[in-house]
Amino acid sequence: MIPHNVIRRRMKDTVVKDENGEVNMRIRVLGLIPYVVHYLRTESLMAYVVFSNGLLYHVTAPENVLIKWYDILCNTCMVIYVNMYVMNIYVFLWSCVAGGCFIWNSRYIKHEPLKAFFHIVGVQLPLYRALQLSNF
C-alpha cells in the first residue's frame, strides 16, 4: 500500500506541473496579440493563420503533438514563402533570428517560464517584425 504522504506529494506535483504548463501556454498566447492587431489593420491572411494556429496549439491542445507539428510546419512554410516572394535582406535576417531562437529554445532551454518568455521575445516577435517588413 502507498503511504498517504507519497500520494499527496504526487498529487501536489501533478497540480503544480499542470498549473505551470497552463501558465506558460498562456504567456505564449501574449505573443499572438501583435498578429491580431496586424490582421485587424491589414486583413493579412498570414497574420490570421499564425493567430488561429497559435490559439489552436497554445490554448486548445498544448499537449497534442500532431497540432504542435502542424503549427510548426505551417509557420515554416509561411516563412519560406514570404522570404522567397519578397527577397528582402531584413525579412531574411529577422526570419533567421527567429529560426535560430526557436531551435535554441527547443533544444537547450529547460526552465519552462524562461522557455515561454524566450518563445515570445526570440521567435514570435522577430517573425512578426518580418511579417511587417514583408507587407503581408
Buried (B, 14 or more C-beta within 10 A) or exposed (E): EEEEEEEEEEEEEEEEEEEEBEEBBEBBBEBBEBBBEBBEEBEBEBBBBBBBBBEBBBBEBBEEEEBBEBBBEBBEEBBEEBBEEBEBEEBBBBBBBBBEBBEEBEEEBEEBEEBBBBBBEBBBBBBBBBBBBBEB
